[in-house]
Amino acid sequence: MNNSSSLKLIAVLLLLLGSLRSHAQSPWEKYFEHYTLADKQLGTVLIHVTKTNGAAKKPLLIYIDGSGNYPLFYRKSSGNYNTSIAFDFIKYSRDYTIVFISKPGTPFSDSLHYESGKPFYPENEIYNRLYSLQWRAGAASKAIDYLIRKIPVDKKHIVVMGYSEGSQVAPMVAVLNKKVTQIVCFVGNAQNQLYDFIINARLDADRNKITQEQGQQIVDSLYTVYEKIYANPKATDKKWFGATYFKWSSFSQFTPLENMLKLDIPILYVAGGKDNNQTIIDIDYAKLEFLRRGKKNLTYKVYPNSNHGFQEITVKDGKETKVDRSDEVHQFAFNWLATRKS
């Protein structure tokens, strides 16, 4: 190889290394095929599908992760990867074609940034402008229609599964797209998500963590903020609690319960009794409303001692013990799916 060829090879290798560093490749990359859907309203939708391994038609499962602008797979300072996906998708991809959708303006995988030792992923104009209930539900709905044309799909089994904030999105996807046959909602509120902050303030006062006067001050201040949000529902330059006014107003335009009640397909709703992120008091109301209306399509399952991640934490003699039940919870959901037909 002459000097000119050697220099060209080195230049190519440097470009490849630079590309890999700019968008870090996760070790799970090999399990996915990637599709890009262009839409006038939604913009660019990045769809990630577990490899189908042939022409066999399998059920389609759209998984919607929780809040925040993190990539689906993200590399930490240690070099290890973490993910916003809460279940063993490799295991269940044997029986389902599993689909993930990147949030607007956010890649499939990348490295986290660090400031004063704290991890974060920088937001961008696309994310702030588009991130909303309507974008997430619309992207999932259109992904279903798109994939049905692209890959083999068992159209009798099209599932939407949502976790945390994704649980709020899942019912709206089924409202938008009648091809959905079942939905599974994990640890997501039933009512207006802004109401949870009020509930938590009242509970803190009732448990003597704060005084009743302090609780009332918090509630009054929340209503002041909420008034501003609803007065500026499209604002992307104003934020509260780390999210734009647009995001907050969009997620409370329709409550998850309102959308669930529009559905006659089977719904599995799963909660943790010790969930400090999403109070079960809010979630409990869904079952009551389904009973009041005589609707029979809701299965409500509670893990009384589990937190938001379905972990059970006990403290005895100053020693903390943690039992992770998330695998058990997800297996319950997949067993439920196997026995429910729309």
Contacts in CASP RR format, 6 or more apart in sequence:
PFRMAT RR
TARGET T0000
AUTHOR 0000-0000-0000
METHOD contacts of the structure
MODEL  1
MNNSSSLKLIAVLLLLLGSLRSHAQSPWEKYFEHYTLADKQLGTVLIHVT
KTNGAAKKPLLIYIDGSGNYPLFYRKSSGNYNTSIAFDFIKYSRDYTIVF
ISKPGTPFSDSLHYESGKPFYPENEIYNRLYSLQWRAGAASKAIDYLIRK
IPVDKKHIVVMGYSEGSQVAPMVAVLNKKVTQIVCFVGNAQNQLYDFIIN
ARLDADRNKITQEQGQQIVDSLYTVYEKIYANPKATDKKWFGATYFKWSS
FSQFTPLENMLKLDIPILYVAGGKDNNQTIIDIDYAKLEFLRRGKKNLTY
KVYPNSNHGFQEITVKDGKETKVDRSDEVHQFAFNWLATRKS
1 9 0 8 1.000
23 107 0 8 1.000
23 109 0 8 1.000
23 110 0 8 1.000
24 75 0 8 1.000
24 109 0 8 1.000
24 110 0 8 1.000
24 111 0 8 1.000
25 109 0 8 1.000
26 73 0 8 1.000
26 75 0 8 1.000
26 81 0 8 1.000
26 83 0 8 1.000
26 108 0 8 1.000
26 109 0 8 1.000
27 81 0 8 1.000
28 73 0 8 1.000
28 81 0 8 1.000
28 83 0 8 1.000
28 90 0 8 1.000
28 109 0 8 1.000
29 108 0 8 1.000
29 109 0 8 1.000
31 50 0 8 1.000
31 51 0 8 1.000
31 89 0 8 1.000
31 90 0 8 1.000
31 93 0 8 1.000
32 48 0 8 1.000
32 49 0 8 1.000
32 50 0 8 1.000
32 51 0 8 1.000
32 108 0 8 1.000
33 48 0 8 1.000
33 49 0 8 1.000
33 50 0 8 1.000
33 51 0 8 1.000
33 52 0 8 1.000
34 46 0 8 1.000
34 47 0 8 1.000
34 48 0 8 1.000
34 49 0 8 1.000
34 108 0 8 1.000
35 46 0 8 1.000
35 47 0 8 1.000
35 48 0 8 1.000
35 49 0 8 1.000
35 146 0 8 1.000
35 147 0 8 1.000
35 150 0 8 1.000
36 44 0 8 1.000
36 45 0 8 1.000
36 46 0 8 1.000
36 47 0 8 1.000
37 44 0 8 1.000
37 45 0 8 1.000
37 47 0 8 1.000
37 139 0 8 1.000
37 142 0 8 1.000
37 143 0 8 1.000
37 146 0 8 1.000
38 44 0 8 1.000
38 45 0 8 1.000
39 45 0 8 1.000
39 139 0 8 1.000
39 142 0 8 1.000
42 104 0 8 1.000
42 130 0 8 1.000
42 135 0 8 1.000
42 138 0 8 1.000
42 139 0 8 1.000
42 142 0 8 1.000
43 104 0 8 1.000
43 130 0 8 1.000
44 104 0 8 1.000
44 105 0 8 1.000
45 101 0 8 1.000
45 102 0 8 1.000
45 139 0 8 1.000
45 142 0 8 1.000
45 143 0 8 1.000
46 101 0 8 1.000
46 102 0 8 1.000
46 107 0 8 1.000
46 108 0 8 1.000
47 99 0 8 1.000
47 100 0 8 1.000
47 101 0 8 1.000
47 143 0 8 1.000
47 146 0 8 1.000
47 147 0 8 1.000
48 72 0 8 1.000
48 99 0 8 1.000
48 100 0 8 1.000
48 101 0 8 1.000
48 102 0 8 1.000
48 108 0 8 1.000
49 97 0 8 1.000
49 98 0 8 1.000
49 99 0 8 1.000
49 147 0 8 1.000
49 151 0 8 1.000
50 89 0 8 1.000
50 90 0 8 1.000
50 93 0 8 1.000
50 96 0 8 1.000
50 97 0 8 1.000
50 98 0 8 1.000
50 99 0 8 1.000
51 93 0 8 1.000
52 58 0 8 1.000
52 97 0 8 1.000
52 151 0 8 1.000
52 152 0 8 1.000
54 152 0 8 1.000
55 152 0 8 1.000
56 152 0 8 1.000
57 152 0 8 1.000
57 153 0 8 1.000
57 154 0 8 1.000
58 95 0 8 1.000
58 96 0 8 1.000
58 97 0 8 1.000
58 152 0 8 1.000
58 153 0 8 1.000
58 154 0 8 1.000
59 95 0 8 1.000
59 96 0 8 1.000
59 97 0 8 1.000
59 153 0 8 1.000
59 154 0 8 1.000
59 156 0 8 1.000
59 157 0 8 1.000
59 158 0 8 1.000
59 159 0 8 1.000
60 96 0 8 1.000
60 97 0 8 1.000
60 99 0 8 1.000
60 144 0 8 1.000
60 147 0 8 1.000
60 148 0 8 1.000
60 153 0 8 1.000
60 154 0 8 1.000
60 157 0 8 1.000
60 158 0 8 1.000
60 159 0 8 1.000
61 92 0 8 1.000
61 96 0 8 1.000
61 97 0 8 1.000
61 98 0 8 1.000
61 99 0 8 1.000
61 159 0 8 1.000
61 160 0 8 1.000
61 161 0 8 1.000
62 99 0 8 1.000
62 101 0 8 1.000
62 140 0 8 1.000
62 143 0 8 1.000
62 144 0 8 1.000
62 158 0 8 1.000
62 159 0 8 1.000
62 160 0 8 1.000
62 161 0 8 1.000
62 173 0 8 1.000
63 85 0 8 1.000
63 87 0 8 1.000
63 89 0 8 1.000
63 98 0 8 1.000
63 99 0 8 1.000
63 100 0 8 1.000
63 161 0 8 1.000
63 162 0 8 1.000
63 163 0 8 1.000
64 101 0 8 1.000
64 136 0 8 1.000
64 140 0 8 1.000
64 160 0 8 1.000
64 161 0 8 1.000
64 162 0 8 1.000
64 163 0 8 1.000
64 166 0 8 1.000
64 167 0 8 1.000
64 169 0 8 1.000
64 170 0 8 1.000
64 173 0 8 1.000
65 72 0 8 1.000
65 84 0 8 1.000
65 85 0 8 1.000
65 86 0 8 1.000
65 100 0 8 1.000
65 162 0 8 1.000
65 163 0 8 1.000
65 164 0 8 1.000
65 166 0 8 1.000
66 84 0 8 1.000
66 162 0 8 1.000
66 163 0 8 1.000
66 164 0 8 1.000
66 165 0 8 1.000
66 166 0 8 1.000
67 164 0 8 1.000
67 165 0 8 1.000
67 166 0 8 1.000
67 243 0 8 1.000
68 103 0 8 1.000
68 165 0 8 1.000
69 103 0 8 1.000
69 106 0 8 1.000
69 121 0 8 1.000
69 123 0 8 1.000
69 127 0 8 1.000
69 131 0 8 1.000
70 84 0 8 1.000
70 106 0 8 1.000
70 112 0 8 1.000
70 121 0 8 1.000
71 102 0 8 1.000
71 106 0 8 1.000
71 107 0 8 1.000
71 108 0 8 1.000
71 109 0 8 1.000
71 110 0 8 1.000
71 121 0 8 1.000
72 83 0 8 1.000
72 84 0 8 1.000
72 85 0 8 1.000
72 100 0 8 1.000
72 102 0 8 1.000
72 108 0 8 1.000
72 109 0 8 1.000
73 81 0 8 1.000
73 82 0 8 1.000
73 83 0 8 1.000
73 108 0 8 1.000
73 109 0 8 1.000
74 81 0 8 1.000
74 82 0 8 1.000
74 83 0 8 1.000
74 84 0 8 1.000
74 109 0 8 1.000
74 110 0 8 1.000
74 111 0 8 1.000
74 112 0 8 1.000
74 121 0 8 1.000
75 81 0 8 1.000
75 109 0 8 1.000
75 110 0 8 1.000
75 111 0 8 1.000
75 112 0 8 1.000
76 82 0 8 1.000
76 112 0 8 1.000
76 119 0 8 1.000
77 112 0 8 1.000
77 114 0 8 1.000
77 117 0 8 1.000
77 119 0 8 1.000
81 109 0 8 1.000
85 100 0 8 1.000
86 163 0 8 1.000
86 186 0 8 1.000
86 309 0 8 1.000
86 326 0 8 1.000
86 330 0 8 1.000
87 326 0 8 1.000
87 327 0 8 1.000
87 330 0 8 1.000
88 327 0 8 1.000
88 330 0 8 1.000
89 98 0 8 1.000
89 100 0 8 1.000
92 98 0 8 1.000
92 330 0 8 1.000
92 334 0 8 1.000
96 159 0 8 1.000
97 147 0 8 1.000
97 151 0 8 1.000
97 153 0 8 1.000
99 143 0 8 1.000
99 147 0 8 1.000
101 136 0 8 1.000
101 139 0 8 1.000
101 140 0 8 1.000
101 143 0 8 1.000
102 108 0 8 1.000
103 127 0 8 1.000
103 131 0 8 1.000
103 136 0 8 1.000
104 126 0 8 1.000
104 127 0 8 1.000
104 129 0 8 1.000
104 130 0 8 1.000
104 131 0 8 1.000
104 135 0 8 1.000
105 124 0 8 1.000
105 126 0 8 1.000
105 127 0 8 1.000
105 130 0 8 1.000
106 121 0 8 1.000
106 127 0 8 1.000
110 121 0 8 1.000
112 119 0 8 1.000
112 120 0 8 1.000
112 121 0 8 1.000
113 119 0 8 1.000
113 120 0 8 1.000
113 121 0 8 1.000
113 122 0 8 1.000
114 120 0 8 1.000
128 236 0 8 1.000
128 244 0 8 1.000
128 246 0 8 1.000
129 236 0 8 1.000
131 243 0 8 1.000
131 244 0 8 1.000
131 246 0 8 1.000
131 247 0 8 1.000
132 246 0 8 1.000
132 247 0 8 1.000
132 250 0 8 1.000
132 251 0 8 1.000
133 168 0 8 1.000
133 169 0 8 1.000
133 172 0 8 1.000
133 250 0 8 1.000
133 251 0 8 1.000
133 253 0 8 1.000
133 254 0 8 1.000
134 250 0 8 1.000
134 253 0 8 1.000
136 166 0 8 1.000
136 169 0 8 1.000
137 169 0 8 1.000
137 172 0 8 1.000
137 173 0 8 1.000
137 175 0 8 1.000
137 176 0 8 1.000
138 173 0 8 1.000
138 176 0 8 1.000
140 160 0 8 1.000
140 169 0 8 1.000
140 173 0 8 1.000
140 177 0 8 1.000
141 173 0 8 1.000
141 176 0 8 1.000
141 177 0 8 1.000
144 158 0 8 1.000
144 173 0 8 1.000
144 177 0 8 1.000
144 179 0 8 1.000
144 180 0 8 1.000
145 177 0 8 1.000
145 179 0 8 1.000
147 153 0 8 1.000
148 155 0 8 1.000
148 179 0 8 1.000
155 179 0 8 1.000
156 181 0 8 1.000
156 341 0 8 1.000
156 342 0 8 1.000
157 181 0 8 1.000
157 182 0 8 1.000
157 337 0 8 1.000
158 179 0 8 1.000
158 180 0 8 1.000
158 181 0 8 1.000
159 180 0 8 1.000
159 181 0 8 1.000
159 182 0 8 1.000
159 183 0 8 1.000
159 184 0 8 1.000
159 337 0 8 1.000
160 170 0 8 1.000
160 173 0 8 1.000
160 174 0 8 1.000
160 180 0 8 1.000
160 182 0 8 1.000
160 183 0 8 1.000
160 184 0 8 1.000
161 170 0 8 1.000
161 183 0 8 1.000
161 184 0 8 1.000
161 185 0 8 1.000
161 186 0 8 1.000
161 333 0 8 1.000
162 169 0 8 1.000
162 170 0 8 1.000
162 183 0 8 1.000
162 184 0 8 1.000
162 185 0 8 1.000
162 186 0 8 1.000
163 186 0 8 1.000
163 187 0 8 1.000
164 186 0 8 1.000
164 187 0 8 1.000
164 188 0 8 1.000
164 277 0 8 1.000
164 278 0 8 1.000
164 308 0 8 1.000
165 188 0 8 1.000
165 193 0 8 1.000
165 251 0 8 1.000
166 185 0 8 1.000
166 188 0 8 1.000
167 185 0 8 1.000
167 186 0 8 1.000
167 187 0 8 1.000
167 188 0 8 1.000
167 189 0 8 1.000
167 256 0 8 1.000
168 188 0 8 1.000
168 189 0 8 1.000
168 193 0 8 1.000
168 251 0 8 1.000
168 256 0 8 1.000
170 183 0 8 1.000
170 184 0 8 1.000
170 185 0 8 1.000
171 183 0 8 1.000
171 185 0 8 1.000
171 256 0 8 1.000
171 259 0 8 1.000
171 260 0 8 1.000
171 262 0 8 1.000
171 263 0 8 1.000
171 267 0 8 1.000
172 254 0 8 1.000
172 256 0 8 1.000
172 259 0 8 1.000
173 180 0 8 1.000
173 183 0 8 1.000
174 180 0 8 1.000
174 183 0 8 1.000
174 259 0 8 1.000
174 263 0 8 1.000
174 265 0 8 1.000
175 259 0 8 1.000
175 262 0 8 1.000
175 263 0 8 1.000
180 265 0 8 1.000
181 265 0 8 1.000
181 266 0 8 1.000
181 341 0 8 1.000
181 342 0 8 1.000
182 265 0 8 1.000
182 266 0 8 1.000
182 267 0 8 1.000
182 268 0 8 1.000
182 337 0 8 1.000
182 340 0 8 1.000
182 342 0 8 1.000
183 263 0 8 1.000
183 265 0 8 1.000
183 266 0 8 1.000
183 267 0 8 1.000
183 268 0 8 1.000
184 267 0 8 1.000
184 268 0 8 1.000
184 270 0 8 1.000
184 333 0 8 1.000
184 336 0 8 1.000
184 337 0 8 1.000
185 256 0 8 1.000
185 260 0 8 1.000
185 267 0 8 1.000
185 268 0 8 1.000
185 269 0 8 1.000
185 270 0 8 1.000
186 270 0 8 1.000
186 329 0 8 1.000
186 333 0 8 1.000
187 270 0 8 1.000
187 271 0 8 1.000
187 272 0 8 1.000
187 275 0 8 1.000
187 277 0 8 1.000
187 278 0 8 1.000
187 283 0 8 1.000
187 308 0 8 1.000
187 309 0 8 1.000
187 310 0 8 1.000
188 256 0 8 1.000
188 271 0 8 1.000
188 278 0 8 1.000
188 283 0 8 1.000
189 195 0 8 1.000
189 196 0 8 1.000
189 256 0 8 1.000
189 278 0 8 1.000
189 279 0 8 1.000
189 282 0 8 1.000
189 283 0 8 1.000
190 255 0 8 1.000
190 256 0 8 1.000
190 257 0 8 1.000
190 260 0 8 1.000
190 269 0 8 1.000
190 282 0 8 1.000
190 283 0 8 1.000
190 285 0 8 1.000
190 286 0 8 1.000
190 289 0 8 1.000
191 255 0 8 1.000
191 256 0 8 1.000
191 257 0 8 1.000
191 282 0 8 1.000
191 285 0 8 1.000
192 252 0 8 1.000
192 255 0 8 1.000
193 248 0 8 1.000
193 251 0 8 1.000
193 252 0 8 1.000
194 222 0 8 1.000
194 226 0 8 1.000
194 229 0 8 1.000
194 248 0 8 1.000
194 252 0 8 1.000
195 282 0 8 1.000
196 278 0 8 1.000
196 279 0 8 1.000
196 282 0 8 1.000
197 222 0 8 1.000
198 219 0 8 1.000
198 222 0 8 1.000
199 279 0 8 1.000
199 281 0 8 1.000
199 282 0 8 1.000
200 279 0 8 1.000
201 210 0 8 1.000
201 215 0 8 1.000
201 218 0 8 1.000
201 219 0 8 1.000
201 222 0 8 1.000
202 215 0 8 1.000
202 219 0 8 1.000
203 279 0 8 1.000
203 281 0 8 1.000
204 210 0 8 1.000
204 215 0 8 1.000
205 211 0 8 1.000
205 212 0 8 1.000
205 214 0 8 1.000
205 215 0 8 1.000
205 216 0 8 1.000
210 218 0 8 1.000
225 240 0 8 1.000
228 238 0 8 1.000
228 240 0 8 1.000
228 245 0 8 1.000
229 240 0 8 1.000
229 245 0 8 1.000
229 248 0 8 1.000
229 249 0 8 1.000
230 249 0 8 1.000
232 238 0 8 1.000
232 245 0 8 1.000
233 245 0 8 1.000
233 246 0 8 1.000
233 249 0 8 1.000
233 250 0 8 1.000
234 245 0 8 1.000
234 246 0 8 1.000
234 249 0 8 1.000
235 244 0 8 1.000
235 245 0 8 1.000
235 246 0 8 1.000
236 244 0 8 1.000
236 245 0 8 1.000
236 246 0 8 1.000
237 244 0 8 1.000
238 244 0 8 1.000
238 245 0 8 1.000
239 245 0 8 1.000
240 248 0 8 1.000
241 248 0 8 1.000
256 286 0 8 1.000
257 285 0 8 1.000
257 286 0 8 1.000
257 289 0 8 1.000
260 267 0 8 1.000
260 269 0 8 1.000
260 286 0 8 1.000
260 290 0 8 1.000
260 298 0 8 1.000
261 289 0 8 1.000
261 290 0 8 1.000
261 293 0 8 1.000
261 295 0 8 1.000
263 297 0 8 1.000
264 295 0 8 1.000
264 297 0 8 1.000
265 297 0 8 1.000
265 342 0 8 1.000
266 297 0 8 1.000
266 299 0 8 1.000
266 340 0 8 1.000
266 341 0 8 1.000
266 342 0 8 1.000
267 297 0 8 1.000
267 298 0 8 1.000
267 299 0 8 1.000
268 299 0 8 1.000
268 301 0 8 1.000
268 333 0 8 1.000
268 336 0 8 1.000
268 337 0 8 1.000
268 340 0 8 1.000
269 283 0 8 1.000
269 286 0 8 1.000
269 287 0 8 1.000
269 298 0 8 1.000
269 299 0 8 1.000
269 300 0 8 1.000
269 301 0 8 1.000
270 301 0 8 1.000
270 302 0 8 1.000
270 303 0 8 1.000
270 329 0 8 1.000
270 332 0 8 1.000
270 333 0 8 1.000
271 278 0 8 1.000
271 280 0 8 1.000
271 283 0 8 1.000
271 284 0 8 1.000
271 300 0 8 1.000
271 301 0 8 1.000
271 302 0 8 1.000
271 303 0 8 1.000
272 280 0 8 1.000
272 302 0 8 1.000
272 303 0 8 1.000
272 304 0 8 1.000
272 306 0 8 1.000
272 307 0 8 1.000
272 308 0 8 1.000
272 310 0 8 1.000
273 280 0 8 1.000
273 302 0 8 1.000
273 303 0 8 1.000
273 304 0 8 1.000
273 305 0 8 1.000
273 306 0 8 1.000
274 304 0 8 1.000
274 305 0 8 1.000
274 306 0 8 1.000
274 307 0 8 1.000
274 312 0 8 1.000
274 313 0 8 1.000
275 306 0 8 1.000
275 307 0 8 1.000
275 308 0 8 1.000
275 309 0 8 1.000
276 307 0 8 1.000
276 308 0 8 1.000
277 307 0 8 1.000
277 308 0 8 1.000
278 308 0 8 1.000
280 302 0 8 1.000
286 298 0 8 1.000
286 300 0 8 1.000
287 298 0 8 1.000
287 300 0 8 1.000
290 296 0 8 1.000
290 297 0 8 1.000
290 298 0 8 1.000
299 336 0 8 1.000
301 332 0 8 1.000
303 310 0 8 1.000
303 312 0 8 1.000
303 325 0 8 1.000
303 329 0 8 1.000
305 312 0 8 1.000
306 312 0 8 1.000
306 325 0 8 1.000
306 329 0 8 1.000
307 313 0 8 1.000
309 326 0 8 1.000
310 324 0 8 1.000
310 325 0 8 1.000
310 326 0 8 1.000
310 328 0 8 1.000
310 329 0 8 1.000
311 322 0 8 1.000
311 323 0 8 1.000
311 324 0 8 1.000
311 325 0 8 1.000
311 326 0 8 1.000
312 322 0 8 1.000
312 323 0 8 1.000
312 325 0 8 1.000
313 320 0 8 1.000
313 321 0 8 1.000
313 322 0 8 1.000
313 323 0 8 1.000
314 320 0 8 1.000
314 321 0 8 1.000
315 321 0 8 1.000
END
